[in-house]
Structure formats: C-alpha cells, structure tokens
Amino acid sequence: MYTIIACGIFKDEIERLSADLGFPFKARYLGPGLHVDFDELKDALEEELKRASSDSSQGIIVAYGQCHPKIDEILKPYHAALMDCQNCVDAFISRRAVEKKAREGLFFYLSPGWLDAWKDIFNRLGWDPETARMQMGSFKGSIYIDTMKDAQDREEELLEFFDFTNLPFVIMPVELDHFKSLIIKAIMSLED
C-alpha cells in the first residue's frame, strides 16, 4: 500500500481518481494554505512523512508543487516522490496551457479546493477585501478550474470571491488526465 500525502486543495480530485490510479493507497491531507508559513508546512510534511515511513508504506507520493523552497530536501530522507509541477494550477492544467492563457493577461486560478479554502488562506495572509484588491490589482480576473464539473452549483461561492477581490471570473472546464499523469509519473519514479 502506498501513501499519498497531499495538500487538502487536491482532496476531491484524488478521491475522484482513487479507482483509476491503478495502485492501492491511503491518502493523508494537510490543511490548505500551509504554504503561507514555510515552517508550518515543513513541520506538517515531516510529521506525515515520518508517519508514512513508520507505517511501512511501499512508497510515498507527495501531492504538492514547489510550495516550499526546500521541499526536495524535506522529502529526501523519506524515499518520497514529489509531483512534477510548480503549484496546484500546474497540477491541473499544463504549463503550456497556463502560458497560453497568460498571453491574454494575468489571472488568479481557483480550483474547487481553492474555492473551499480561499477565506482561510486570505485570513492567514491578513487580507481583508481592501488588501486583497490591492494585492491582486494586477490580475485581469479569476479562472475557476472546473475539475469536478460543479461550477453551476458553485456560482454563489464564485460570486462571493468576486465580491471580495473584485476579480470577474470565467469557468475553465478541465479533465483530470493531466493531474492523474503527474501522480502516475511520481509513483513510477519511486520504482526506478
């Protein structure tokens, strides 16, 4: 049995893919927004990595991007494989797709997990609406990466994000193939 240690941002998508990944695993989810405090993220990751190692896990996949400047050093002692992405946006859509969209301007991306967690993350950052609007003033808008095909049901939440940030939103339907491929690539790297 493998262990997936993941940012809570990815919970719904990992659960959706569980039958399609082709290997048995138990998932442990860390709180979204830990990247706001590098020490807190490091401590939480190390705690879960130690737990997975003591559980005699076949291998550990870490479903995070480059969310900590020393993430590779943190994982090294544990024979853990990190997904090959910069951040949670790159995990759901390819870097090429992000760069293509960037030609239209700078956008703030929200996934279902981000839509669930943005209030807590902004609170951790100390952002009220005025601060958020100032910090996000260079963004043209927000993009809801609709990995769970639930955008219709989440319109009220998207409008709440718009009210807080003043960023108009568009919906980008996304399949989970890219995300799945990153997890598979990580597990394959453990077997090399």
Secondary structure as UniProt FT lines:
FT   STRAND          2..7
FT   HELIX           8..10
FT   HELIX           11..17
FT   TURN            18..20
FT   STRAND          25..30
FT   TURN            32..33
FT   HELIX           34..36
FT   HELIX           38..54
FT   TURN            55..56
FT   STRAND          60..63
FT   TURN            69..70
FT   HELIX           71..75
FT   HELIX           76..78
FT   STRAND          80..82
FT   HELIX           88..92
FT   HELIX           95..102
FT   TURN            103..104
FT   STRAND          107..110
FT   HELIX           112..125
FT   HELIX           129..135
FT   TURN            136..138
FT   STRAND          141..146
FT   TURN            147..148
FT   HELIX           151..154
FT   HELIX           155..165
FT   STRAND          169..173
FT   HELIX           177..191
//
